[in-house]
């Protein structure tokens, strides 16, 4: 849920499957999710080309008076990695969800992403924080003597509205339950 003025964006998943793609079948049949908004005056779906995944977070650019510039994070995790849940995605829309562009690379984890949360600095909307749960690269047969992989989960920061990202902290304890991140409304360097 994200609110800016009178504009609201709400992520949802269907209660019939318990929001778990694995409960219907290994392909996730029967699972559905989406984003709805009242941007423009009436409630409507803006799911468009978004993949059918968990809606982990929705964030409206706090400096956009129209409420049309929005980000959405879609996860691929439900307390354990589920192949049918797919990988997580981060999307941006500049037109209220009519069209979505996936934000890839630029420093974001390239592996499966699960629970994600965003915070856009109101005092400088170029600064975005993302708390991301990410898995290691699949490695079923590690090379003997190879260093153990570390999870790329943690707090990421973008200084250019999501074009590039850097992990600024590796902590993300119990991400399925506690992945909230907030940024002070006046000081973009203060993060909670």
C-alpha positions in Angstrom: 0.0 0.0 0.0 1.3 3.4 -0.9 -0.5 6.7 -0.4 0.4 10.2 -1.7 -2.3 12.9 -1.2 -5.5 11.4 -2.4 -3.8 8.7 -4.6 -3.5 5.2 -3.4 -1.8 2.1 -4.9 -2.6 -1.3 -3.4 -0.9 -4.6 -4.2 -3.0 -7.7 -3.7 -3.0 -11.4 -4.2 -6.0 -13.8 -4.4 -7.1 -15.2 -1.1 -8.3 -18.5 -2.7 -4.7 -19.8 -2.9 -3.4 -18.2 0.3 -1.2 -16.1 -2.0 1.0 -19.1 -2.6 1.7 -20.3 -6.1 2.7 -23.7 -4.9 -0.7 -24.5 -3.3 -2.5 -24.7 -6.6 0.1 -26.6 -8.6 3.8 -26.6 -9.4 3.1 -24.0 -12.2 1.2 -21.6 -9.9 -2.1 -22.1 -11.7 -4.9 -20.4 -9.8 -2.7 -17.8 -8.2 -3.4 -14.2 -9.1 -2.1 -10.9 -8.0 -2.1 -7.3 -9.1 -2.0 -3.6 -8.4 -5.0 -1.4 -8.1 -5.2 2.4 -7.8 -7.5 5.3 -7.7 -5.1 7.5 -9.7 -7.2 9.5 -12.1 -10.3 9.5 -9.9 -11.7 5.9 -9.9 -10.4 2.5 -8.8 -9.0 0.3 -11.5 -6.4 -2.4 -12.1 -3.0 -1.4 -13.4 -1.4 -4.8 -13.5 -0.8 -4.6 -17.3 2.3 -6.6 -18.2 3.4 -7.2 -14.6 4.2 -10.9 -14.0 1.8 -12.9 -11.8 4.0 -12.7 -8.6 3.7 -11.6 -5.0 3.3 -7.8 -4.8 6.0 -7.2 -2.2 5.8 -3.4 -2.3 4.4 -0.4 -4.0 5.9 3.1 -3.7 4.7 6.4 -5.1 7.2 9.2 -5.9 6.4 11.6 -3.1 7.2 14.7 -5.2 4.9 13.7 -8.1 1.7 15.6 -7.3 -0.2 13.6 -9.9 0.6 10.3 -8.2 1.4 8.8 -11.6 5.1 7.9 -11.0 5.2 4.6 -9.1 7.4 1.6 -8.4 6.3 -1.9 -7.7 8.3 -4.9 -6.4 7.2 -8.4 -7.1 8.8 -11.2 -5.1 9.4 -14.9 -5.9 9.4 -16.3 -2.4 7.0 -17.7 0.2 9.0 -18.7 3.3 11.1 -21.0 1.0 12.3 -20.6 -2.6 9.6 -22.0 -4.9 10.6 -22.6 -8.5 7.1 -21.8 -9.7 7.2 -18.5 -7.9 9.9 -17.3 -10.3 12.4 -14.6 -9.6 11.6 -11.2 -8.1 11.2 -8.1 -10.2 11.3 -4.3 -9.7 9.2 -2.2 -12.1 8.6 1.5 -12.6 5.7 3.3 -14.2 5.6 7.0 -15.1 2.0 6.9 -16.3 0.1 5.6 -13.3 0.6 1.9 -14.2 -0.6 2.0 -17.8 2.8 0.8 -18.8 5.6 -0.7 -16.7 9.4 -0.9 -17.3 11.4 -3.5 -15.4 14.5 -2.2 -13.6 17.2 -4.8 -14.0 20.9 -4.9 -13.2 22.6 -1.6 -12.2 23.7 -3.3 -9.0 20.5 -5.0 -8.0 20.9 -8.7 -7.2 20.6 -10.8 -10.4 19.6 -13.9 -8.4 16.1 -14.9 -7.2 14.6 -12.1 -5.2 11.9 -12.5 -2.6 10.5 -10.0 -0.1 11.3 -6.4 -1.1 10.4 -3.0 0.3 11.0 0.5 -1.0 11.4 4.0 0.5 11.7 7.1 -1.7 13.3 10.1 0.0 10.7 12.9 0.0 13.5 15.5 0.3 15.3 14.1 -2.7 13.3 11.6 -4.8 16.5 10.6 -6.7 17.4 8.7 -3.6 15.6 5.3 -3.2 16.3 2.7 -0.6 15.3 -1.0 -1.2 15.4 -3.8 1.4 15.9 -6.9 -0.7 15.9 -10.6 0.2 17.9 -12.4 -2.4 19.2 -15.9 -2.8 22.7 -17.0 -3.8 23.4 -18.2 -7.3 22.3 -21.8 -7.7 25.3 -24.0 -7.3 24.3 -27.6 -6.9 27.8 -28.9 -7.1 30.2 -26.4 -5.6 33.8 -26.7 -6.6 36.0 -28.3 -3.8 37.8 -25.6 -1.9 35.6 -22.8 -3.4 34.6 -20.0 -1.1 31.0 -20.2 0.2 28.6 -17.8 -1.4 27.2 -15.0 0.6 23.6 -13.9 0.1 23.2 -10.6 -1.7 20.3 -9.7 0.6 20.4 -6.3 2.4 19.7 -2.6 2.1 20.3 -1.1 -1.4 20.5 2.5 -2.3 20.0 4.3 -5.6 21.1 8.0 -6.0 19.7 8.2 -9.5 16.0 7.2 -9.2 16.7 3.5 -9.6 19.1 3.5 -12.6 22.0 2.2 -10.5 22.1 0.6 -7.1 24.7 -0.2 -4.4 24.3 -2.5 -1.4 24.9 -0.3 1.6 24.2 -2.9 4.4 24.1 -6.7 4.4 21.5 -7.0 7.2 18.1 -8.3 6.4 17.1 -10.4 9.4 13.9 -12.6 8.9 13.0 -10.8 5.7 9.6 -12.5 5.1 8.4 -10.7 8.3 10.6 -7.7 8.9 11.7 -6.1 5.6 10.4 -2.6 6.1 12.5 0.4 5.3 11.7 4.0 5.8 13.6 7.2 5.1 13.3 10.4 7.1 11.1 13.0 5.3 13.8 15.8 5.7 17.1 13.9 5.8 17.7 11.3 3.0 20.7 10.0 4.9 18.6 8.8 7.9 17.0 5.5 7.3 14.9 3.3 9.6 
